[in-house]
């Protein structure tokens, strides 16, 4: 599904993010940038060891922030690593932290001059964020930013 927003196009795609042909893909990372399971593990496996080497040099990424590395062996030239919140029922500013994770990733992409970015559903795996609520935050943030 594609939606025009100003001069940009927002596309919703189901598939393997490691195969996306955008300038950057976003990794739903952990704060230690160590790789892991889910999307994080898939990106590190597909991208190869150079991504983890750069992550080790960076060292840490707090919840709701973002950092960038090379894309290694991926089609995408860059990986933006962001840390979403762990779901705790919705009363611990999870929506604000998730919005910030998306915004910080988009700001970093803009700062680097990137024109295309692919996002996974941040925090919806091991971090337990309900998919419908996470999708609402992601879409609202993307639309606000593109407008």
C-alpha positions in Angstrom: 0.0 0.0 0.0 1.4 3.4 -1.0 0.3 6.8 0.2 1.5 10.2 -1.1 2.3 12.7 1.6 3.5 15.9 0.2 6.5 15.0 -2.0 7.1 11.7 -0.3 5.6 8.3 -0.6 4.9 6.2 2.5 4.7 2.5 1.6 3.5 -0.3 3.9 5.2 -3.6 3.0 5.2 -7.0 4.6 8.4 -9.0 4.1 12.0 -9.5 5.0 13.6 -6.1 5.9 17.1 -7.4 5.2 16.1 -7.6 1.5 14.8 -4.0 1.3 16.5 -1.9 -1.4 16.3 1.4 0.5 19.3 3.5 1.5 18.8 2.5 5.1 17.0 0.0 7.1 16.1 0.5 10.8 17.1 -2.2 13.3 15.0 -2.7 16.4 18.1 -3.0 18.5 18.8 -3.6 22.2 20.6 -0.8 24.2 23.9 -2.7 24.2 23.9 -2.9 20.4 24.9 -6.6 20.7 22.7 -8.2 18.1 20.1 -10.6 19.3 17.0 -12.3 18.2 14.2 -11.3 15.9 14.8 -8.4 13.5 18.0 -7.5 15.3 19.5 -11.0 14.8 18.3 -11.2 11.2 19.9 -7.9 10.3 23.2 -8.9 11.9 23.3 -12.3 10.3 22.5 -10.9 6.8 24.7 -7.9 7.1 27.8 -9.7 8.4 30.3 -8.9 11.1 31.1 -5.4 10.1 27.8 -4.1 11.5 28.6 -5.7 14.9 32.1 -4.3 14.8 30.8 -0.8 14.4 28.1 -1.3 17.0 30.9 -2.4 19.5 32.7 0.9 18.8 29.6 2.9 19.4 28.9 0.9 22.5 25.4 1.8 23.7 22.2 3.4 22.5 19.6 4.5 25.1 15.9 3.7 24.7 14.2 6.1 22.2 17.5 7.2 20.5 19.2 6.1 17.3 22.7 5.5 15.9 23.9 4.6 12.4 26.3 2.0 11.0 27.2 0.6 7.6 24.9 -1.9 6.0 27.7 -4.4 5.7 26.5 -7.1 3.2 22.9 -5.8 3.0 21.4 -4.1 0.0 20.9 -1.0 2.2 24.1 1.0 2.6 23.2 1.9 6.2 21.6 0.5 9.3 19.9 2.8 11.8 19.8 1.1 15.1 17.1 2.3 17.5 15.9 1.1 20.8 12.2 1.0 21.5 10.5 0.7 24.8 9.6 -2.5 26.6 5.8 -2.7 26.9 4.7 -2.4 30.6 1.0 -1.9 30.1 1.1 1.6 28.6 1.5 3.6 31.8 5.2 4.3 31.5 5.3 6.6 28.6 5.8 3.8 26.1 4.0 5.6 23.3 6.2 8.7 23.8 9.4 6.6 23.8 8.3 4.6 20.7 7.5 7.9 18.9 10.9 9.2 19.8 12.6 6.0 18.5 10.9 6.6 15.1 11.6 10.4 15.1 15.3 10.0 16.1 15.7 7.4 13.3 14.1 9.8 10.7 16.2 12.7 12.0 19.4 10.7 11.7 18.4 9.6 8.1 17.7 13.3 7.2 21.0 14.4 8.7 22.9 11.9 6.6 20.9 13.0 3.5 19.2 9.6 3.0 16.0 9.6 0.9 14.6 6.2 1.6 14.3 4.3 4.9 12.6 1.0 5.8 11.3 0.4 9.3 10.3 -2.8 11.1 7.5 -2.8 13.7 9.7 -1.5 16.6 9.2 -3.1 20.0 6.5 -5.5 18.9 8.6 -8.7 19.3 10.4 -9.6 22.4 9.6 -6.1 23.9 5.9 -7.0 23.8 4.4 -3.8 22.5 0.9 -4.5 21.1 1.1 -4.5 17.3 -2.0 -2.3 16.7 -0.9 0.3 19.2 2.7 0.3 17.8 1.4 0.6 14.2 -0.7 3.7 15.2 2.4 5.4 16.8 4.6 4.5 13.8 2.1 5.8 11.2 1.2 8.9 13.1 4.9 9.7 13.5 5.7 9.1 9.9 2.8 11.1 8.6 3.6 14.1 10.9 7.2 14.0 9.9 6.5 13.8 6.1 3.9 16.6 6.3 
